[in-house]
């Protein structure tokens, strides 16, 4: 049943009109909500803070051109389609840093072209913004926004639990924080977040989620920090009922040595859906600077998450590991492993996700890199329609100017 999604790019004229309408509607939603929050934020800024010289902005344009062989472009469980995919990805980073006001933004556009199945040709976009305004010595405001329009997941954790298929979808996530230094050791913050998820066609239902919370951090020593927070989230679907979650959690960040650090967090989620749930939250991570050229990380997360793909909750745990080496100024390579198990509360079967990535970067000069990567993604499920295996081999060139 899920495999029918592979045909989303083959529309009749009436379906093309519907797709255009849905995309236009999605863009308007994202644009209006972003504009409102940005306007409120910047109205808080003083005129002096905004009076910066354009010459003080540091711009870094870049472009990546790559060729990928993909043996399952539509995430199908049977009758897989393979193709060679060309991506042209220009982008730019802009940064501004002053005493009281600083921000950075990255934006790119990716043109994707298929050698055989050109009905899947598309254009993707992404924008990431971070800004901070120091109101006083002890008070500051931060704003972050991440927008993306894409046709497939860009990471293993995003692919885990996802509705299968290659389809157009938009996500926009905005977070505003007010932070106050109570003492030299204690910091408190309140925050608000808004996330929207829109899908072209009838792949999934559009929804948005609002989150509000408060957190307090306390540094016990220069190596140990503890924190606690409480937040409430509510996801509203375009059709149907709302799902909400109240999370109470606490954690600790510890620098075990100069090279090794860990973070541990535990809490409980009170979820209101078709019935009420109380589910644990567990999060662990380790980061190790093994030597000057080697970094390693390991993480584990168990949670009961409100899904952006369907009116349901995804009960899951996942673990990941990453190792990267930089043995010389020109060469960098590494690998990443991912494994997760999960089940939607209304589904009959569990799902297993296995991911593996190996990459190599070689610097021709300080501005130009040759890149290569191999990626494996595999889903195992009691529902055969949700299973797939996907291999990708990529090579390309990335240049900064």
N, C-alpha and C positions, 0 to 999 in steps of 0.2 A: 504493500500500500504506500509506504514512504517513497518507493522508487519512482512513483509518478512525478515527483518533484523535479526529476532531471529534465523534464520537458518544459520548464518554466520559460525558457527562452524562445519557444516555438509558439507564437501567438497568432490568432486570427486578428483581423483588423479591429474587431470589437474588443478583444482582449488587450490589444495594444493601447487602445484608448483608456481602458480601465487601468492598465499599468501606469500610464502617464498621469492619470488622475490621482492614483494612490501615491506615486512618487512626489507629485506636486503638493499633495496634502501633507505628506510626511515632512517635506522641506519647510513648509510654512509653519508647522508645529514646532520644529526644532529652532527655526529662525526667530519666531516670536518669543519663545520661552528664553532663548539665549539673550535676545535683545533686552528683554525686561530685566533680567538679573544683571547683565552688564551695565545697564543704565543706572540701576540702584547703586551698584558698587562704585561706579565712577562719580556719581553725584556726591559720594562721601569723601572723595579726594579734594584736597585743597587746591586752589589755583596754582600755588607755588609748586606743589608736587607734580602737577601736570605740565609745568612750563619747562620741558626739557628740549634741548637742541637735537634736531634730527640727526646731526652728524655724530651724536653720542651713541647712536644705535649701531650695534655690531651685526652685520649681515653676513651669513655664510650660505651661499647657494650650493646645491649639490645635485647630482644626477646619477641614477643607477640604471643600467641597461643589462637585462638578464634573459637567459633562455632556460626553460624548465621542461623536462620530460615528466609527465604526469600519467600514471597508468590507470587512474580512475577519476576523471575530472568531475563526474557527477555524484560521487559518493554512493555508488550503487552497490547493492548486494549481489547482483547478477547482471550479465550483459554489460560489463564495464566498457567505458569509452576511454581510449588513451589519446594523447595529443602532445605536440610540442607547443609551448606557450611562450610568447615574447612579451616582456614587460618593459615599458619605458617609464621611469619614475623620477621626474624632477621634483625637487623640494627646496625649501629655504628655512633657515633658522635665523631669528632676530632676537637680540638680547639688549637689555638696557639695565644698567646698574648704577644707582645713585645712593646717597646716604640714607634716604628715607623711603625711596620708592624704587622697586626693581621688578622686572618682568622678563619673561622669555616666551617665545612662541615658535612652534614648528608647524609647517603646512606642506603637504605634498599632494600630487595628483599622479595616478598610475593608469596608463593606457595598457590594457591587456588584450592581446591578439592571439587567436588560436589558428594553428596552421591548417587543420582540416575542418574542425567544427566551428566555423566563424559565426554561427548563430549565438555562441557564448561570448563573443567579443564584448568588452565592457570598459567602463572608466570608473575608477574608485578614487575616493578622496579621504584625507584625514587632516585634523587640526588638533594640536595640543597646546594649551596656554597655561602658564603659571604666573601669578603676580602677588606681590606683597607690598603693603603700605604700613610703615611704622607710624602709628598715631602719637606715640610718646616713647619714652625710654622703655616702658614696661608693657605697652599695648600695641597690638598689630592686627591687621586684617589680611587674610589671604584669600585668593580666588584661584581656582583651577577648573579647567574645562577640557574634556577630551571628546572630540567628535570624530566619527568614522562612518563612511559609506563603503561597504564592501560586499563581496559575493561569496566569501568563504572565510572560515575562521583563520586567525593569524597566530594562534598559539594552541597548545595542547589543552590547557584548562578551559579555553573558550570552546573548543570542539567537544569536550566532555559533556554529555547530556544534551547536545544540540539536535534540533530537528534536522534530519538528513536532507541532502540535496545542495545544489548550487543555486543560490537565489540572492536577490538584492535586498539588503537590509541596512537600516540606519540606526546608530546608537549615539546618544549625546548625554554626557555625564558632567554635571556642574556641582562643585562643592565650594561653599563659602564658610570661612572660619573666623571667629574672633578669639584671639589668644591673649591671655593676661599672665605676666610673671608676678606671682603673689610674693614669693621670696626668691633668693638666689637658687634655691633648690626645688621650689614648687611652682608648677605651671598649670593653669586651668584654661579650658577652651570650650566653646559652644560652637556647633556647626549645623549647617543645613545643606542637604544635597538633593538634587533633582536629576533623575535619569529617565530618558525616553527611549523606547525601542519600537521602530516602525518597520514593517515588512511589505514589500511589493507583492501583489497577488494575494492568494489565500493560503500561503505557507504557514503562517502563524498569526496570532491576533495582536494588534497593536496594544501597547500598554505603556504606562509611565509609573515611576516609583518616587515618592518623597520620603526623605529620611531626615530626622532631627535628633541631635544627641548632645551630650556633655561628657567631658573627660577631664580627669585630673592626673597629672604626672608628678612624681616625687623622686628626686635623685638621692638615694641613700649614701652613695659614695661616688667617686669619679668613674667607677666601673659598673655601678649597679643603679638601674632605674626601674621603679615600679609604677604601674598605672592602673586605673579603673575607669570604666565608662558605662554609660547606659544610653541606648538609642532606640528609637521607634521608627519603623519603616512600614509604608503602606503602598502596595502595588495595585493600581487601578487598570483594569482591562477594558478595552473598547466595548466589548459585549460581555455580559455575565457579571460575576460577583468580584469583590475585592478580596485580597489577601493581605494580612498584616502580621508584623513580627516585632516583639519587644525583646531586645537583647541586653543582658547584664553580664559584664565580663571584667576580668582583671588579668594582668600579665606582668611579666618581669623581663627586662633586657639586661644581660650580663656579659661583660667583657671578661672571659675566663683567662685569657692571656692577651698579649699585644696582637696576636694573629687570630685568635679564635674567639668568636662571640656567639651567643645564643639568645633566642627569644622564645618564651613560653607563654601561652595564653589559654585560659579556660573560662567558660561561662555557660549560660543557659539561655535558650531561645524560647519565648512563649509565643506560639504561632496560632493565629486564628484563621482557619480555612473552612473546608466543609465540616470539619470538627476541630476541636482545640488540641494542640500538641505542646508538650514540653520536651525539648530536645537539647542534648549537650553540644557545646562548641569546644573543640580542642584544636589548638594550633601550635606547632613546634617548628623551629628553624635553627639551623647551624650554618655559620659562615666561617671559612677558614682560609687565611692567607698562608698557604703551605710554605711558599718561599717567594722571592721577589718576582718570579715569573709564573706562579701557579696559584690559582684560586679555585676553591671548591665550596659547594653549598648543598644542603639537604633540607627538605621541608616535608611536613605532614599536616594535613588539614582534614578535620571531620566536622561536617555541619549539615544542617537541614535548611536548604536555600529555597527562596521563592523564585520560581522559574520565570524568565522573560519570554519563553517560547510557548507555554501553555498554562492554563489556569490550574496549576498544580505545584507541589513542592518536591524538590529533588533531594533525597536522603543519600548522602555520599561521603566517601572518604577518598583522599588522593595523596600520593606522595611523589616527589620529584627530586632529582639529583642533577647537579651540573658540575662539570670540570672544565676549566679553560687554562690554556698554557700560552705564554708569550715568550718563547725561548730566545728570540732575537728581535731587534727593532722592526724587522720586515715581516716576520711570520707570527701568526696567531691561529691556534686551532683549539677545538674542544668538542665536547659531546654533552648531550642532555638526555635524561631518561624520565619517563612519566608513566605512572600506573594509577588507575582509579577504578572504583566500583561504586555503582549508584543505582537507585531505583526511584521512579516517580511513584508517589503514594497511590495513585489510581491505576498504575500499570501492573501487569501480571508477572513481569520478568525483571530480573536484575540485568545490569549492563556493565561490561568490563571494557576499559579503554587502555590501550597500550600505545605509547609513543616513544620514538627514538629519533634523535637528530645528531648528525656529525657535520661539523663545518670547518672550513679552512680559509683564512684570509692571507693574502700575500701583498705587501706594499711595494709597488713599483717605485714610488717616490712618496713624499710626505702628503700629497694630495690625491693619489690614485691607488686603489686597491683592486686586486683580482679576488673574486669571491667564489666559493664553491660549497655546496652543501648536499647532504642526502637526508631525507626525512621519511620515516615510516609511521603511519597511523593505522591502528587496527581496532575495530569494535567487535566484541563478542557478546551475544545476547541470546536469551531463550526465544526471542522473536526474530526469526530469520530475516525479516524485511529490514531490521535495524542493523544488521551486520554488514561490515565492509572492510576491505583492506586497501590501503592507498600508499603507493611509493612515489616519491618525487626526487629527481636529481636536478640540481640547479648549478649553473655557472654564469658568471657575469663580471661586469666592471663597475666600480663606484668611484666617482670623482667629486672632489670639493674644490671650490673656486675662491 
